[in-house]
Amino acid sequence: MFLLFRYSLFQVVLSTDVKNLEIKYLEIKIKYVICSGNGAASSQRQIVRKDSPMVDTTRLGTSASTASLQQQASLSGERRESPLDQPLVLLLIVGGFLAVSTVIAKAAPMTGWHPLALLQWSILGGAAGLFVISRIAAGGSIAAKGDTGVSRGQFAFYLLVSGLLFIAPNMIAVVAAPKVGAGFVSLSYAFPLVLTYGFAVLLRLEKFQVLRGVGVLFGLAGGILLAASGRQLSVDASWWAMFALSIPVFLASGNIFRTVKWPAGARPVNLALGMMLVGFAALGLFTAMAGIPVVPGTWSLEATGLLAAQITIFAFQYGLYFRLQHTAGPVYLSQIGSVAAVIGLGLGYLAFGEVPNLAKLAAVAAVGAGIVLVSKGRGAGAKKSG
């Protein structure tokens, strides 16, 4: 009878007709109850009740597991295929946005904006735009707003420091750009690569690699050539040039801080939003204390267009900025300054007729070589660790 039971159960598993499934299930119960007696039947009813759902749940579970695996494979394929998951693509986009924002900063006084006022409202508008974009991308899910495992104190401290390290170099850049030129300010962003890598090696965030070290030296050479190009400026502009060269110190410090103190479980987009809001508050306080006008002298189409352009750039730039840092680390992120330096030099010429001298062109070549070597060094390090 036990063999008959197993045979009937096998037929049930192979059956795809729901009605036949119910009939055969009853046949199993009846045959086994008759053959086993009351006591055995009682225990077997428990076995049958326990085993019978296994037929359906096994089939359903298999289908669900298959669908789940297919969905995961599909999502995994989408992530691999997405250009925004590639560090090099993110690097070029964020670096390009940084260069364009520097050019806009120089154009601010021409449209009646004080550079700091334009920066202030652009950051607030960019944060609002990033919030909307992130919620649309998350399907409007409220759950997507939270960060798991992050204490409020840790989160607040992180946002405060990262916000101040974010706003300080931006303030210097927008004020110095009209004095020394957009090309010079853009090239000053090449220095963070050197400082960030040095800090990362000293703090043992990264192991020293000869190839990346050589790339950093090329970036340093580009920075020196840039500083040499500033000797042709006036005395007043020369002081602004030296002031602009403090930008890399803030950027490198910010790169390292955000990596070391990154709150566990925090989403990059939420950190970007918090950083921008802290930066807006700090800049708003500064402009109020300094008596800087926060609106242009006269609202014109050019002033409005410049504000809209900067808001759009910030909304995308800083969302991708944190994504790049989370994906590739602080040293790779620091290359956005090198990319901005090269692109900004070209934009300075196209928008304002800033003709680069030989020292600046040599700086571009050195910076470009540094980007290639640091990128290759990162790939080589990943292969060895793999």
Salt bridges, closest charged atoms under 4 A:
ASP85 OD1 - ARG323 NH2 2.65
GLU206 OE1 - ARG212 NH1 2.59
GLU354 OE2 - LYS106 NZ 2.43
